Amino acid sequence: MRYPFLHGVGVLASVLARPLAAQQPADTATPPTAAAHAPSIHVVQARSDEFLRDALEDARRHERDAEATLAQADEAREQAKARIEVRKREIETIDARIKLAEKQKNESEKAVLRAEKRAGEAERKLAERLDAVYASEAELAKKSRDLARADRKMIELEQELVARRRERAGLVGRADAAGLRRLDQAIIALERKVLEARRDRAGVAKDVAEREKRIAERRIDLLKAELEASGLGD
């Protein structure tokens, strides 16, 4: 699996026809067997233990990466905000000097100061756009962390489901109808939890994609501001 875009795990439903005998009243003269209680519907595809172990480790690693990215984005935002404040103070100083030049009727000085103000405003705008990019990256990191956690929850539920199915398979052929019935109920409940976890994960993945798009848009704005600050823009 890769982040922040992760391919969702598709649900492969294999529906088996219910045996006709299961629809008829039980024969009281024949003790129930494992086959009589075999689940008729499997809506969650079983995956290998090795695959689930690797996927779980992958999710944990990406959760750690998202935490680190979030810390870096927050730090970068603080630096960007500091630059914005510096540019604001510089522009205020230039405005005061422009007013003085107007009083002194010093047109050449006023022209130079106005050029400096335009450059300062362009740099302030660049710092503001940069802050917006960092804010988007922080949002993305949070959602990527949520996605990793959603993956971890989903995979852990799948591992539990696989274990329960394996436990049930070990009872096949034994005359333990009550035990099989309890396992069947547990398996069905776990299948539902797995499917709900996959649904929830898909919602988080959608949020991640939306924030990726937002970052791309804000980086375009940042590029425009950079061109303007450098004098290369239109």
ChimeraX commands (.cxc) that place a marker at each C-alpha (Angstrom):
marker #1 position 0.00,0.00,0.00 radius 0.5
marker #1 position 1.18,3.53,-0.70 radius 0.5
marker #1 position 0.21,6.84,0.87 radius 0.5
marker #1 position -1.50,9.25,0.78 radius 0.5
marker #1 position -3.25,7.57,-2.14 radius 0.5
marker #1 position -4.02,4.00,-1.24 radius 0.5
marker #1 position -5.86,1.57,-3.36 radius 0.5
marker #1 position -8.93,0.38,-1.46 radius 0.5
marker #1 position -9.34,-3.31,-0.86 radius 0.5
marker #1 position -12.23,-4.48,-3.02 radius 0.5
marker #1 position -14.94,-6.68,-1.60 radius 0.5
marker #1 position -15.15,-9.97,-3.45 radius 0.5
marker #1 position -18.47,-11.64,-2.59 radius 0.5
marker #1 position -18.78,-15.33,-3.26 radius 0.5
marker #1 position -22.41,-16.33,-2.75 radius 0.5
marker #1 position -23.07,-20.03,-2.46 radius 0.5
marker #1 position -26.51,-21.48,-2.99 radius 0.5
marker #1 position -28.05,-22.69,0.25 radius 0.5
marker #1 position -28.48,-26.48,0.19 radius 0.5
marker #1 position -32.08,-27.56,-0.08 radius 0.5
marker #1 position -31.60,-29.81,2.95 radius 0.5
marker #1 position -30.83,-26.76,5.10 radius 0.5
marker #1 position -34.30,-25.38,4.31 radius 0.5
marker #1 position -36.07,-28.52,5.56 radius 0.5
marker #1 position -36.91,-29.36,9.19 radius 0.5
marker #1 position -34.06,-31.08,10.99 radius 0.5
marker #1 position -34.22,-34.85,11.33 radius 0.5
marker #1 position -34.41,-35.48,15.07 radius 0.5
marker #1 position -33.01,-38.97,14.58 radius 0.5
marker #1 position -29.75,-37.63,13.08 radius 0.5
marker #1 position -27.29,-35.66,15.22 radius 0.5
marker #1 position -26.19,-32.32,13.73 radius 0.5
marker #1 position -22.75,-32.24,12.12 radius 0.5
marker #1 position -20.34,-29.52,11.09 radius 0.5
marker #1 position -21.55,-29.63,7.50 radius 0.5
marker #1 position -25.11,-28.88,8.59 radius 0.5
marker #1 position -23.98,-25.53,9.97 radius 0.5
marker #1 position -21.63,-24.47,7.21 radius 0.5
marker #1 position -22.14,-20.76,6.36 radius 0.5
marker #1 position -23.97,-20.32,3.07 radius 0.5
marker #1 position -22.66,-16.82,2.25 radius 0.5
marker #1 position -19.08,-15.51,2.32 radius 0.5
marker #1 position -18.96,-11.77,1.63 radius 0.5
marker #1 position -15.35,-11.11,2.65 radius 0.5
marker #1 position -12.50,-12.67,0.70 radius 0.5
marker #1 position -9.96,-14.36,2.95 radius 0.5
marker #1 position -6.38,-13.20,2.41 radius 0.5
marker #1 position -3.19,-14.85,3.51 radius 0.5
marker #1 position -1.61,-14.33,6.92 radius 0.5
marker #1 position 1.60,-13.14,5.26 radius 0.5
marker #1 position -0.24,-10.52,3.21 radius 0.5
marker #1 position -2.08,-9.20,6.27 radius 0.5
marker #1 position 1.11,-9.07,8.36 radius 0.5
marker #1 position 2.91,-7.07,5.67 radius 0.5
marker #1 position -0.08,-4.78,5.20 radius 0.5
marker #1 position -0.30,-4.13,8.94 radius 0.5
marker #1 position 3.37,-3.23,9.17 radius 0.5
marker #1 position 2.96,-0.97,6.15 radius 0.5
marker #1 position 0.06,0.85,7.81 radius 0.5
marker #1 position 2.04,1.32,11.03 radius 0.5
marker #1 position 5.01,2.68,9.12 radius 0.5
marker #1 position 2.87,5.17,7.21 radius 0.5
marker #1 position 1.23,6.29,10.43 radius 0.5
marker #1 position 4.69,7.13,11.80 radius 0.5
marker #1 position 5.60,8.91,8.56 radius 0.5
marker #1 position 2.41,10.98,8.71 radius 0.5
marker #1 position 3.19,12.02,12.29 radius 0.5
marker #1 position 6.66,13.17,11.23 radius 0.5
marker #1 position 5.30,15.06,8.21 radius 0.5
marker #1 position 2.72,16.80,10.40 radius 0.5
marker #1 position 5.43,17.99,12.80 radius 0.5
marker #1 position 7.51,19.34,9.90 radius 0.5
marker #1 position 4.54,21.14,8.36 radius 0.5
marker #1 position 3.64,22.77,11.68 radius 0.5
marker #1 position 7.22,23.98,12.12 radius 0.5
marker #1 position 7.32,25.33,8.57 radius 0.5
marker #1 position 4.06,27.20,9.18 radius 0.5
marker #1 position 5.54,28.96,12.19 radius 0.5
marker #1 position 8.48,30.12,10.09 radius 0.5
marker #1 position 6.19,31.31,7.30 radius 0.5
marker #1 position 4.05,33.28,9.76 radius 0.5
marker #1 position 7.19,34.93,11.13 radius 0.5
marker #1 position 8.21,36.00,7.61 radius 0.5
marker #1 position 4.75,37.47,7.02 radius 0.5
marker #1 position 5.01,39.60,10.16 radius 0.5
marker #1 position 8.47,40.83,9.16 radius 0.5
marker #1 position 7.23,41.90,5.72 radius 0.5
marker #1 position 4.23,43.66,7.25 radius 0.5
marker #1 position 6.46,45.72,9.53 radius 0.5
marker #1 position 8.78,46.56,6.63 radius 0.5
marker #1 position 5.83,47.78,4.56 radius 0.5
marker #1 position 4.58,49.90,7.46 radius 0.5
marker #1 position 8.02,51.50,7.69 radius 0.5
marker #1 position 8.05,52.18,3.96 radius 0.5
marker #1 position 4.59,53.77,4.17 radius 0.5
marker #1 position 5.84,56.14,6.85 radius 0.5
marker #1 position 8.83,57.08,4.69 radius 0.5
marker #1 position 6.57,57.66,1.69 radius 0.5
marker #1 position 4.47,60.11,3.71 radius 0.5
marker #1 position 7.63,61.94,4.76 radius 0.5
marker #1 position 8.83,62.13,1.14 radius 0.5
marker #1 position 5.43,63.56,0.14 radius 0.5
marker #1 position 5.71,66.26,2.80 radius 0.5
marker #1 position 9.19,67.08,1.56 radius 0.5
marker #1 position 7.95,66.93,-2.04 radius 0.5
marker #1 position 10.78,64.56,-2.85 radius 0.5
marker #1 position 9.35,62.81,-5.90 radius 0.5
marker #1 position 12.43,60.76,-6.72 radius 0.5
marker #1 position 12.58,59.36,-3.16 radius 0.5
marker #1 position 8.87,58.64,-3.24 radius 0.5
marker #1 position 9.20,56.71,-6.49 radius 0.5
marker #1 position 12.01,54.58,-5.08 radius 0.5
marker #1 position 10.02,53.88,-1.91 radius 0.5
marker #1 position 6.92,52.91,-3.85 radius 0.5
marker #1 position 8.98,50.42,-5.85 radius 0.5
marker #1 position 10.32,49.00,-2.57 radius 0.5
marker #1 position 6.77,48.75,-1.25 radius 0.5
marker #1 position 5.61,46.82,-4.30 radius 0.5
marker #1 position 8.50,44.39,-3.87 radius 0.5
marker #1 position 7.74,44.04,-0.17 radius 0.5
marker #1 position 4.05,43.37,-0.82 radius 0.5
marker #1 position 4.96,40.73,-3.40 radius 0.5
marker #1 position 7.25,39.05,-0.86 radius 0.5
marker #1 position 4.50,39.21,1.78 radius 0.5
marker #1 position 2.06,37.62,-0.63 radius 0.5
marker #1 position 4.61,34.89,-1.36 radius 0.5
marker #1 position 4.98,34.18,2.37 radius 0.5
marker #1 position 1.18,34.03,2.75 radius 0.5
marker #1 position 0.86,31.58,-0.13 radius 0.5
marker #1 position 3.65,29.50,1.34 radius 0.5
marker #1 position 1.84,29.43,4.68 radius 0.5
marker #1 position -1.31,28.25,2.87 radius 0.5
marker #1 position 0.66,25.40,1.28 radius 0.5
marker #1 position 2.07,24.34,4.65 radius 0.5
marker #1 position -1.43,24.50,6.15 radius 0.5
marker #1 position -2.67,22.17,3.41 radius 0.5
marker #1 position 0.25,19.84,3.99 radius 0.5
marker #1 position -0.58,19.71,7.70 radius 0.5
marker #1 position -4.20,18.86,6.87 radius 0.5
marker #1 position -3.04,16.16,4.47 radius 0.5
marker #1 position -0.67,14.70,7.06 radius 0.5
marker #1 position -3.51,14.46,9.57 radius 0.5
marker #1 position -5.76,12.74,7.06 radius 0.5
marker #1 position -2.93,10.43,5.96 radius 0.5
marker #1 position -2.48,9.49,9.60 radius 0.5
marker #1 position -6.22,8.83,9.88 radius 0.5
marker #1 position -6.02,6.71,6.74 radius 0.5
marker #1 position -3.16,4.65,8.16 radius 0.5
marker #1 position -5.14,4.11,11.34 radius 0.5
marker #1 position -8.20,3.11,9.34 radius 0.5
marker #1 position -6.08,0.60,7.42 radius 0.5
marker #1 position -4.66,-0.77,10.65 radius 0.5
marker #1 position -8.12,-1.24,12.13 radius 0.5
marker #1 position -9.40,-2.90,8.96 radius 0.5
marker #1 position -6.44,-5.28,8.74 radius 0.5
marker #1 position -6.61,-6.26,12.40 radius 0.5
marker #1 position -10.28,-7.13,11.97 radius 0.5
marker #1 position -9.41,-9.21,8.90 radius 0.5
marker #1 position -6.76,-11.05,10.89 radius 0.5
marker #1 position -9.31,-11.85,13.58 radius 0.5
marker #1 position -11.74,-13.03,10.91 radius 0.5
marker #1 position -9.13,-15.34,9.37 radius 0.5
marker #1 position -8.35,-16.77,12.81 radius 0.5
marker #1 position -12.02,-17.46,13.49 radius 0.5
marker #1 position -12.46,-19.15,10.11 radius 0.5
marker #1 position -9.41,-21.29,10.81 radius 0.5
marker #1 position -10.84,-22.21,14.20 radius 0.5
marker #1 position -14.11,-23.22,12.57 radius 0.5
marker #1 position -12.35,-25.34,9.97 radius 0.5
marker #1 position -10.71,-27.24,12.80 radius 0.5
marker #1 position -14.14,-28.28,14.10 radius 0.5
marker #1 position -15.35,-29.71,10.81 radius 0.5
marker #1 position -16.29,-33.35,11.26 radius 0.5
marker #1 position -16.90,-33.04,14.99 radius 0.5
marker #1 position -20.33,-33.31,16.56 radius 0.5
marker #1 position -20.19,-29.90,18.21 radius 0.5
marker #1 position -23.21,-28.08,16.81 radius 0.5
marker #1 position -23.32,-25.49,19.59 radius 0.5
marker #1 position -19.67,-24.57,19.15 radius 0.5
marker #1 position -20.05,-24.29,15.41 radius 0.5
marker #1 position -23.11,-22.12,15.81 radius 0.5
marker #1 position -21.23,-19.73,18.09 radius 0.5
marker #1 position -18.33,-19.53,15.65 radius 0.5
marker #1 position -20.66,-18.92,12.71 radius 0.5
marker #1 position -22.26,-16.03,14.59 radius 0.5
marker #1 position -18.85,-14.61,15.46 radius 0.5
marker #1 position -17.69,-14.93,11.84 radius 0.5
marker #1 position -20.77,-13.16,10.50 radius 0.5
marker #1 position -20.31,-10.34,13.04 radius 0.5
marker #1 position -16.65,-9.99,12.07 radius 0.5
marker #1 position -17.48,-9.93,8.35 radius 0.5
marker #1 position -19.79,-7.01,9.02 radius 0.5
marker #1 position -17.13,-5.19,11.02 radius 0.5
marker #1 position -14.58,-5.71,8.23 radius 0.5
marker #1 position -16.98,-4.34,5.63 radius 0.5
marker #1 position -17.83,-1.35,7.81 radius 0.5
marker #1 position -14.11,-0.70,8.33 radius 0.5
marker #1 position -13.55,-0.81,4.56 radius 0.5
marker #1 position -16.41,1.61,4.04 radius 0.5
marker #1 position -15.02,4.01,6.64 radius 0.5
marker #1 position -11.54,3.74,5.15 radius 0.5
marker #1 position -12.88,4.65,1.72 radius 0.5
marker #1 position -14.35,7.85,3.19 radius 0.5
marker #1 position -11.00,8.82,4.68 radius 0.5
marker #1 position -9.24,8.02,1.40 radius 0.5
marker #1 position -11.61,10.42,-0.35 radius 0.5
marker #1 position -10.67,13.16,2.11 radius 0.5
marker #1 position -6.99,12.50,1.42 radius 0.5
marker #1 position -7.55,12.86,-2.33 radius 0.5
marker #1 position -9.40,16.15,-1.85 radius 0.5
marker #1 position -6.54,17.56,0.20 radius 0.5
marker #1 position -4.03,16.43,-2.41 radius 0.5
marker #1 position -5.99,18.45,-4.95 radius 0.5
marker #1 position -6.04,21.46,-2.61 radius 0.5
marker #1 position -2.27,21.32,-2.18 radius 0.5
marker #1 position -1.77,21.26,-5.96 radius 0.5
marker #1 position -3.99,24.35,-6.33 radius 0.5
marker #1 position -2.18,26.21,-3.58 radius 0.5
marker #1 position 1.20,25.35,-5.06 radius 0.5
marker #1 position 0.02,26.87,-8.34 radius 0.5
marker #1 position -0.87,30.05,-6.42 radius 0.5
marker #1 position 2.55,29.91,-4.75 radius 0.5
marker #1 position 4.27,29.69,-8.13 radius 0.5
marker #1 position 2.37,32.74,-9.36 radius 0.5
marker #1 position 3.36,34.69,-6.25 radius 0.5
marker #1 position 6.99,33.64,-6.67 radius 0.5
marker #1 position 7.03,34.82,-10.27 radius 0.5
marker #1 position 5.51,38.12,-9.19 radius 0.5
marker #1 position 8.04,38.58,-6.40 radius 0.5
marker #1 position 10.93,37.88,-8.78 radius 0.5
marker #1 position 9.58,40.23,-11.42 radius 0.5
marker #1 position 9.12,37.41,-13.94 radius 0.5
marker #1 position 5.33,37.36,-13.80 radius 0.5
marker #1 position 2.94,39.00,-16.24 radius 0.5
marker link #1:1,2 radius 0.2
marker link #1:2,3 radius 0.2
marker link #1:3,4 radius 0.2
marker link #1:4,5 radius 0.2
marker link #1:5,6 radius 0.2
marker link #1:6,7 radius 0.2
marker link #1:7,8 radius 0.2
marker link #1:8,9 radius 0.2
marker link #1:9,10 radius 0.2
marker link #1:10,11 radius 0.2
marker link #1:11,12 radius 0.2
marker link #1:12,13 radius 0.2
marker link #1:13,14 radius 0.2
marker link #1:14,15 radius 0.2
marker link #1:15,16 radius 0.2
marker link #1:16,17 radius 0.2
marker link #1:17,18 radius 0.2
marker link #1:18,19 radius 0.2
marker link #1:19,20 radius 0.2
marker link #1:20,21 radius 0.2
marker link #1:21,22 radius 0.2
marker link #1:22,23 radius 0.2
marker link #1:23,24 radius 0.2
marker link #1:24,25 radius 0.2
marker link #1:25,26 radius 0.2
marker link #1:26,27 radius 0.2
marker link #1:27,28 radius 0.2
marker link #1:28,29 radius 0.2
marker link #1:29,30 radius 0.2
marker link #1:30,31 radius 0.2
marker link #1:31,32 radius 0.2
marker link #1:32,33 radius 0.2
marker link #1:33,34 radius 0.2
marker link #1:34,35 radius 0.2
marker link #1:35,36 radius 0.2
marker link #1:36,37 radius 0.2
marker link #1:37,38 radius 0.2
marker link #1:38,39 radius 0.2
marker link #1:39,40 radius 0.2
marker link #1:40,41 radius 0.2
marker link #1:41,42 radius 0.2
marker link #1:42,43 radius 0.2
marker link #1:43,44 radius 0.2
marker link #1:44,45 radius 0.2
marker link #1:45,46 radius 0.2
marker link #1:46,47 radius 0.2
marker link #1:47,48 radius 0.2
marker link #1:48,49 radius 0.2
marker link #1:49,50 radius 0.2
marker link #1:50,51 radius 0.2
marker link #1:51,52 radius 0.2
marker link #1:52,53 radius 0.2
marker link #1:53,54 radius 0.2
marker link #1:54,55 radius 0.2
marker link #1:55,56 radius 0.2
marker link #1:56,57 radius 0.2
marker link #1:57,58 radius 0.2
marker link #1:58,59 radius 0.2
marker link #1:59,60 radius 0.2
marker link #1:60,61 radius 0.2
marker link #1:61,62 radius 0.2
marker link #1:62,63 radius 0.2
marker link #1:63,64 radius 0.2
marker link #1:64,65 radius 0.2
marker link #1:65,66 radius 0.2
marker link #1:66,67 radius 0.2
marker link #1:67,68 radius 0.2
marker link #1:68,69 radius 0.2
marker link #1:69,70 radius 0.2
marker link #1:70,71 radius 0.2
marker link #1:71,72 radius 0.2
marker link #1:72,73 radius 0.2
marker link #1:73,74 radius 0.2
marker link #1:74,75 radius 0.2
marker link #1:75,76 radius 0.2
marker link #1:76,77 radius 0.2
marker link #1:77,78 radius 0.2
marker link #1:78,79 radius 0.2
marker link #1:79,80 radius 0.2
marker link #1:80,81 radius 0.2
marker link #1:81,82 radius 0.2
marker link #1:82,83 radius 0.2
marker link #1:83,84 radius 0.2
marker link #1:84,85 radius 0.2
marker link #1:85,86 radius 0.2
marker link #1:86,87 radius 0.2
marker link #1:87,88 radius 0.2
marker link #1:88,89 radius 0.2
marker link #1:89,90 radius 0.2
marker link #1:90,91 radius 0.2
marker link #1:91,92 radius 0.2
marker link #1:92,93 radius 0.2
marker link #1:93,94 radius 0.2
marker link #1:94,95 radius 0.2
marker link #1:95,96 radius 0.2
marker link #1:96,97 radius 0.2
marker link #1:97,98 radius 0.2
marker link #1:98,99 radius 0.2
marker link #1:99,100 radius 0.2
marker link #1:100,101 radius 0.2
marker link #1:101,102 radius 0.2
marker link #1:102,103 radius 0.2
marker link #1:103,104 radius 0.2
marker link #1:104,105 radius 0.2
marker link #1:105,106 radius 0.2
marker link #1:106,107 radius 0.2
marker link #1:107,108 radius 0.2
marker link #1:108,109 radius 0.2
marker link #1:109,110 radius 0.2
marker link #1:110,111 radius 0.2
marker link #1:111,112 radius 0.2
marker link #1:112,113 radius 0.2
marker link #1:113,114 radius 0.2
marker link #1:114,115 radius 0.2
marker link #1:115,116 radius 0.2
marker link #1:116,117 radius 0.2
marker link #1:117,118 radius 0.2
marker link #1:118,119 radius 0.2
marker link #1:119,120 radius 0.2
marker link #1:120,121 radius 0.2
marker link #1:121,122 radius 0.2
marker link #1:122,123 radius 0.2
marker link #1:123,124 radius 0.2
marker link #1:124,125 radius 0.2
marker link #1:125,126 radius 0.2
marker link #1:126,127 radius 0.2
marker link #1:127,128 radius 0.2
marker link #1:128,129 radius 0.2
marker link #1:129,130 radius 0.2
marker link #1:130,131 radius 0.2
marker link #1:131,132 radius 0.2
marker link #1:132,133 radius 0.2
marker link #1:133,134 radius 0.2
marker link #1:134,135 radius 0.2
marker link #1:135,136 radius 0.2
marker link #1:136,137 radius 0.2
marker link #1:137,138 radius 0.2
marker link #1:138,139 radius 0.2
marker link #1:139,140 radius 0.2
marker link #1:140,141 radius 0.2
marker link #1:141,142 radius 0.2
marker link #1:142,143 radius 0.2
marker link #1:143,144 radius 0.2
marker link #1:144,145 radius 0.2
marker link #1:145,146 radius 0.2
marker link #1:146,147 radius 0.2
marker link #1:147,148 radius 0.2
marker link #1:148,149 radius 0.2
marker link #1:149,150 radius 0.2
marker link #1:150,151 radius 0.2
marker link #1:151,152 radius 0.2
marker link #1:152,153 radius 0.2
marker link #1:153,154 radius 0.2
marker link #1:154,155 radius 0.2
marker link #1:155,156 radius 0.2
marker link #1:156,157 radius 0.2
marker link #1:157,158 radius 0.2
marker link #1:158,159 radius 0.2
marker link #1:159,160 radius 0.2
marker link #1:160,161 radius 0.2
marker link #1:161,162 radius 0.2
marker link #1:162,163 radius 0.2
marker link #1:163,164 radius 0.2
marker link #1:164,165 radius 0.2
marker link #1:165,166 radius 0.2
marker link #1:166,167 radius 0.2
marker link #1:167,168 radius 0.2
marker link #1:168,169 radius 0.2
marker link #1:169,170 radius 0.2
marker link #1:170,171 radius 0.2
marker link #1:171,172 radius 0.2
marker link #1:172,173 radius 0.2
marker link #1:173,174 radius 0.2
marker link #1:174,175 radius 0.2
marker link #1:175,176 radius 0.2
marker link #1:176,177 radius 0.2
marker link #1:177,178 radius 0.2
marker link #1:178,179 radius 0.2
marker link #1:179,180 radius 0.2
marker link #1:180,181 radius 0.2
marker link #1:181,182 radius 0.2
marker link #1:182,183 radius 0.2
marker link #1:183,184 radius 0.2
marker link #1:184,185 radius 0.2
marker link #1:185,186 radius 0.2
marker link #1:186,187 radius 0.2
marker link #1:187,188 radius 0.2
marker link #1:188,189 radius 0.2
marker link #1:189,190 radius 0.2
marker link #1:190,191 radius 0.2
marker link #1:191,192 radius 0.2
marker link #1:192,193 radius 0.2
marker link #1:193,194 radius 0.2
marker link #1:194,195 radius 0.2
marker link #1:195,196 radius 0.2
marker link #1:196,197 radius 0.2
marker link #1:197,198 radius 0.2
marker link #1:198,199 radius 0.2
marker link #1:199,200 radius 0.2
marker link #1:200,201 radius 0.2
marker link #1:201,202 radius 0.2
marker link #1:202,203 radius 0.2
marker link #1:203,204 radius 0.2
marker link #1:204,205 radius 0.2
marker link #1:205,206 radius 0.2
marker link #1:206,207 radius 0.2
marker link #1:207,208 radius 0.2
marker link #1:208,209 radius 0.2
marker link #1:209,210 radius 0.2
marker link #1:210,211 radius 0.2
marker link #1:211,212 radius 0.2
marker link #1:212,213 radius 0.2
marker link #1:213,214 radius 0.2
marker link #1:214,215 radius 0.2
marker link #1:215,216 radius 0.2
marker link #1:216,217 radius 0.2
marker link #1:217,218 radius 0.2
marker link #1:218,219 radius 0.2
marker link #1:219,220 radius 0.2
marker link #1:220,221 radius 0.2
marker link #1:221,222 radius 0.2
marker link #1:222,223 radius 0.2
marker link #1:223,224 radius 0.2
marker link #1:224,225 radius 0.2
marker link #1:225,226 radius 0.2
marker link #1:226,227 radius 0.2
marker link #1:227,228 radius 0.2
marker link #1:228,229 radius 0.2
marker link #1:229,230 radius 0.2
marker link #1:230,231 radius 0.2
marker link #1:231,232 radius 0.2
marker link #1:232,233 radius 0.2
marker link #1:233,234 radius 0.2
view
